[in-house]
Amino acid sequence: MSPLVDLKEAGRLLSISPWTVRVYIKSGKLIPVRIGRRVLLQETELQRFVEAAKAHPVTVPVALGGKESNA
């Protein structure tokens, strides 16, 4: 079993706020482990989330600072 981290630590590891971690849990992007009233995340779940994000990168429109492609 991988170590469990709280929302604050998960946010720190992902470089996002704990509030955003909660939003990702509510939307189903992250799957928590609930022990009593505590909401925790396995480190392997955080790794899965990062790998999924790498597989589907977000493109930024040129008007918002993205790079124009010559393709």
DOTORPA-517921 format. One line per 2 residues: number of its first residue (from 1); their letters; for each residue x, y, z of N, C-alpha, C, O. Coordinates in Angstrom, 1 decimal. Layout:
<vexmis>
NUM> a> X:Y:Z:X:Y:Z:X:Y:Z:X:Y:Z  ...
</vexmis>
This chain:
<vexmis>
1> ms> 0.8:-1.2:0.0:0.0:0.0:0.0:0.9:1.2:0.0:1.9:1.3:0.7  0.5:2.2:-0.8:1.4:3.4:-0.9:1.0:4.4:0.3:-0.1:4.3:0.8
3> pl> 1.9:5.2:0.7:1.6:6.2:1.7:0.4:7.1:1.4:0.1:7.4:0.3  -0.3:7.5:2.5:-1.4:8.4:2.3:-1.0:9.8:2.7:-0.3:10.0:3.6
5> vd> -1.6:10.8:1.9:-1.3:12.2:2.2:-2.6:12.9:2.4:-3.6:12.5:1.7  -2.6:14.0:3.2:-3.8:14.8:3.3:-3.9:15.8:2.1:-3.0:15.8:1.3
7> lk> -5.0:16.5:2.1:-5.2:17.4:0.9:-4.2:18.5:0.8:-3.8:18.9:-0.3  -3.7:19.0:2.0:-2.7:20.0:2.0:-1.4:19.5:1.3:-0.8:20.2:0.5
9> ea> -1.0:18.3:1.8:0.2:17.7:1.2:0.1:17.4:-0.2:1.0:17.5:-1.0  -1.1:16.9:-0.6:-1.4:16.5:-2.0:-1.3:17.8:-2.9:-0.7:17.8:-4.0
11> gr> -1.8:18.9:-2.4:-1.7:20.2:-3.1:-0.3:20.6:-3.2:0.1:21.1:-4.3  0.5:20.4:-2.2:1.9:20.8:-2.2:2.6:20.0:-3.3:3.4:20.5:-4.0
13> ll> 2.4:18.7:-3.3:3.1:17.8:-4.2:2.7:18.1:-5.6:3.5:17.9:-6.5  1.5:18.5:-5.9:1.0:18.8:-7.2:1.2:20.3:-7.6:0.9:20.6:-8.8
15> si> 1.6:21.1:-6.7:1.8:22.5:-6.9:0.4:23.2:-7.2:0.4:24.1:-8.1  -0.6:22.8:-6.5:-1.9:23.4:-6.6:-2.5:23.6:-5.2:-1.9:23.1:-4.2
17> sp> -3.5:24.3:-5.1:-4.1:24.6:-3.7:-4.9:23.3:-3.3:-5.4:22.6:-4.1  -5.0:23.2:-1.9:-5.8:22.1:-1.4:-7.3:22.2:-1.9:-8.0:21.2:-2.1
19> wt> -7.8:23.4:-2.1:-9.1:23.6:-2.6:-9.3:23.0:-4.0:-10.3:22.4:-4.3  -8.2:23.2:-4.9:-8.3:22.6:-6.2:-8.2:21.1:-6.1:-8.9:20.4:-6.9
21> vr> -7.5:20.5:-5.2:-7.5:19.1:-4.9:-8.9:18.6:-4.6:-9.4:17.6:-5.2  -9.7:19.4:-3.8:-11.0:19.0:-3.5:-11.9:19.0:-4.7:-12.8:18.2:-4.9
23> vy> -11.7:20.0:-5.6:-12.5:20.2:-6.8:-12.2:18.9:-7.7:-13.1:18.4:-8.3  -11.0:18.5:-7.8:-10.6:17.4:-8.6:-11.2:16.1:-8.0:-11.6:15.2:-8.8
25> ik> -11.3:16.0:-6.7:-11.9:14.8:-6.1:-13.4:14.8:-6.4:-14.0:13.8:-6.8  -14.1:16.0:-6.3:-15.5:16.1:-6.5:-15.8:15.8:-8.0:-16.9:15.2:-8.3
27> sg> -14.9:16.1:-8.9:-15.2:15.9:-10.3:-14.8:14.5:-10.8:-15.0:14.1:-11.9  -14.1:13.7:-9.9:-13.7:12.4:-10.2:-12.4:12.3:-10.8:-11.9:11.2:-11.2
29> kl> -11.6:13.4:-10.9:-10.3:13.3:-11.5:-9.3:12.7:-10.5:-8.3:12.1:-11.0  -9.5:12.8:-9.2:-8.7:12.1:-8.2:-9.7:11.3:-7.3:-10.8:11.7:-7.0
31> ip> -9.2:10.1:-7.0:-10.0:9.2:-6.2:-9.4:9.1:-4.8:-8.3:8.6:-4.6  -10.1:9.6:-3.8:-9.6:9.6:-2.4:-9.8:8.3:-1.6:-10.6:7.4:-2.1
33> vr> -9.2:8.3:-0.5:-9.4:7.2:0.5:-10.0:7.9:1.7:-9.4:8.9:2.2  -11.2:7.5:2.1:-11.8:8.2:3.3:-11.7:7.3:4.5:-12.1:6.1:4.5
35> ig> -11.1:7.8:5.5:-11.0:7.1:6.8:-11.7:8.0:7.8:-11.1:9.0:8.2  -12.8:7.5:8.3:-13.6:8.4:9.2:-14.0:9.6:8.4:-14.6:9.5:7.3
37> rr> -13.7:10.8:8.9:-14.0:12.0:8.2:-12.9:12.6:7.4:-13.0:13.5:6.7  -11.7:11.9:7.5:-10.5:12.3:6.8:-10.6:12.0:5.4:-11.0:10.9:5.0
39> vl> -10.1:12.9:4.5:-10.0:12.6:3.1:-8.6:12.6:2.8:-7.9:13.6:2.9  -8.1:11.4:2.3:-6.7:11.3:2.0:-6.5:10.8:0.6:-7.4:10.3:0.0
41> lq> -5.3:10.9:0.1:-5.0:10.4:-1.2:-3.7:9.5:-1.2:-2.8:9.9:-0.5  -3.7:8.4:-1.9:-2.5:7.6:-2.0:-1.6:8.3:-2.9:-2.0:8.9:-3.9
43> et> -0.3:8.1:-2.7:0.7:8.7:-3.5:0.7:8.1:-4.9:0.9:8.8:-5.9  0.3:6.9:-5.0:0.1:6.2:-6.4:-1.0:6.9:-7.1:-0.9:6.9:-8.4
45> el> -2.0:7.3:-6.4:-3.2:8.0:-7.1:-2.7:9.4:-7.7:-3.1:9.8:-8.8  -1.8:10.1:-6.9:-1.3:11.3:-7.4:-0.4:11.1:-8.6:-0.4:11.9:-9.6
47> qr> 0.4:10.0:-8.6:1.3:9.7:-9.8:0.4:9.3:-11.0:0.7:9.7:-12.1  -0.7:8.6:-10.8:-1.6:8.3:-11.9:-2.2:9.5:-12.5:-2.3:9.7:-13.7
49> fv> -2.6:10.5:-11.6:-3.1:11.7:-12.1:-2.2:12.5:-12.9:-2.5:13.1:-14.0  -0.9:12.6:-12.5:0.1:13.3:-13.2:0.4:12.6:-14.6:0.5:13.3:-15.6
51> ea> 0.5:11.3:-14.6:0.7:10.6:-15.8:-0.5:10.8:-16.8:-0.2:10.9:-18.0  -1.7:10.8:-16.3:-2.8:11.1:-17.2:-2.8:12.5:-17.7:-3.1:12.7:-18.9
53> ak> -2.3:13.4:-17.0:-2.2:14.8:-17.4:-1.1:14.9:-18.5:-1.3:15.7:-19.5  -0.1:14.1:-18.4:1.0:14.1:-19.4:0.5:13.6:-20.7:0.9:14.0:-21.8
55> ah> -0.4:12.6:-20.6:-0.9:11.9:-21.8:-1.9:12.8:-22.6:-2.1:12.6:-23.8  -2.5:13.8:-21.9:-3.5:14.7:-22.5:-3.1:16.1:-22.2:-3.8:16.8:-21.4
57> pv> -2.0:16.6:-22.8:-1.6:18.0:-22.5:-2.7:19.0:-23.0:-3.4:18.8:-24.0  -2.7:20.1:-22.3:-3.6:21.2:-22.6:-2.9:22.2:-23.6:-1.8:22.6:-23.3
59> tv> -3.6:22.5:-24.6:-3.1:23.5:-25.6:-3.6:24.9:-25.3:-4.8:25.0:-24.9  -2.8:25.9:-25.3:-3.2:27.2:-25.0:-3.3:28.0:-26.4:-2.4:28.0:-27.1
61> pv> -4.5:28.6:-26.6:-4.6:29.4:-27.8:-3.5:30.5:-27.9:-3.1:31.0:-26.9  -3.2:30.8:-29.2:-2.1:31.8:-29.4:-2.5:33.1:-28.8:-1.6:33.8:-28.2
63> al> -3.7:33.5:-28.8:-4.2:34.8:-28.2:-3.9:34.8:-26.7:-3.8:35.9:-26.1  -3.8:33.7:-26.0:-3.5:33.6:-24.6:-2.1:33.3:-24.3:-1.7:33.0:-23.1
65> gg> -1.2:33.4:-25.3:0.2:33.3:-25.0:0.8:31.9:-25.5:2.0:31.7:-25.3  0.0:31.1:-26.2:0.5:29.9:-26.7:1.4:30.2:-28.0:1.3:31.3:-28.5
67> ke> 2.2:29.2:-28.4:3.0:29.3:-29.5:2.3:29.0:-30.8:1.6:28.0:-30.9  2.5:29.8:-31.8:1.9:29.5:-33.1:2.7:28.4:-33.8:3.9:28.5:-33.8
69> sn> 2.0:27.5:-34.4:2.7:26.4:-35.1:2.6:26.7:-36.6:1.7:27.3:-37.1  3.6:26.2:-37.3:3.7:26.3:-38.8:3.3:25.0:-39.5:3.7:24.8:-40.6
71> a> 2.5:24.2:-38.8:2.2:22.9:-39.4:1.1:23.0:-40.4:0.7:21.9:-41.0
</vexmis>
